[in-house]
């Protein structure tokens, strides 16, 4: 009885969440965690995990056969059940090369009419809707179901196994969930998800003033799995390094934004554990994961990856191009030959020492950004502010420009008539997050602020970093 109650009233629970004392927030977090646990550690998930571990012995020929079969299946499913693809030609897809006969799908096309990409198949599964801002700050609404969520978790658990971590290991998490009130000025800045043995730390309250509280909390939970956005873990690592402390963890998992070599070294030094990075997306159409020997491997069961040049032709070995995905996992909203906006290149050379035949990929260009700092010392990474954009639909780009220490401008590039209202809504959410000490304004622009190489930062700081 509790599960449907929690599922059907999550919005109402979140509305009262901030008014609850800490013990009540732990209870609500754990109630949601209980729902997720039933999916994440279901027999279906664990069966798939065992299959995925067996697949690690595949040869390259076996990978090719599997991907051909999955391409045929997802294209046929999309043609039958998804409005956008009903005009797509029927292809035998006897080889991977035949997929080039299908058109490239641009992210702007999906953003313009996301409902046309949602399956109308009545399979009885619960539909889940989420938002992603991708690499541009422009929101995209995504649909998936419990089966896709279960499968995605099985792939995460496989990477955990590469790090020697077993399912349900206790973990400390620093991702984008708003887990304590934005204006909270004293600890705890965290909450507990008891069913998953998970401690969630807020990424919205990091500052030199609160650093001692965060570090004391980490001290109590050292030796566990640590996971989070690279830029957020780097802020924590800076606090620890400034105080001369280290916090040994079992392993560290990063995702959601680029992990640069200096950031990796900083995190590994402070947390005394190897970092396992991964590249994925809310659309659930592709996955690249780092193995125990440091290589970033394509997960061939998750999706089919092409790397194409500006003319949509395959790039030469070692040449950078656009990542174009066809997903196998998300049948609720299948995306075929989806050019997501990120870039990378195939990595050729000696086989990885892990022995897996999974292709190696180097992701070379994604969002770069500064940090936003408030007058009271809090520091906001790109992923922290990224959460404020997930309800927008009328912006092609959105950036946070800090020209003075006490002010921020939300700078939006319109994609529809709704842009001005979206920017005003983002301003209101940013005001609530930053507090009264910071002035927040907005402007609409014809183009985003870009840097060398065409990179578009989410945060543009013009004050001393």
Buried (B, 14 or more C-beta within 10 A) or exposed (E): EEEEEBEEEBEEBEEEBEEBEBEEBBEBBBBBBBBBBBBBBBEBBBEBBEEBBEBBEBEEEEBBEBBBEBBBEBBBBBBEBBBBBEEBEEBEBEEEEBBBEBEBBBBBBBBEEBEEBBBEEEEEBEEBEEBBBBBBBBBBBBBBBBBBBBBBBBBBBBBBBBBEBEBBBEBBBBBBBBBBBBEBEEBBBBBBBBBBBBBBBBBBBBBEEBBEBBBEBBEEBBEBBBBBBBBBBBBBBBBBEEEEEEBEBBBBBBBBBBBEEEBBEBBBEBBBBBBBBBBBBBBBBBBBBBBBEBBBBBBBBBBBBBBBEEEBEBBEEEEBBBBBBBBBBBBBBBBBBBBBBBBBBBBEEEEBEBEBBBBBBBBBBBBBBBBBBBEBEBBBBBBBBBBBBBEBBBBBBBBBBBEEEEBBBBBBBBBEEBBBEBBEBBBEBBBEBBBEEBEBEBEEEEEBEEEEEEEBBBBBBEEEE
